[in-house]
């Protein structure tokens, strides 16, 4: 049986993404898609996400990030790939 490839992405979500429930909704969506990682607000008004998942789940999660929750106005995603860290769970970080 073939093993599924896990990918690691760091995502910066830009636009009106704070004060609109982005982090809580990202956690809900990530949990439903079996995406592991972390999400937090940045001081510059953007949202940072560290995510690990199977390739298809990651693509679906990134697609969700492009629009976010109803009140969000996502303008841009900056996505970088990194080494898999085998993160367990998806947590909201409060800085």
Beta strands, then each sheet from edge to edge (+ up, - down):
strand 1: 6-16
strand 2: 36-41
strand 3: 47-54
strand 4: 73-82
strand 5: 90-93
sheet 1: 4+ 1- 3+ 2- 5-
end
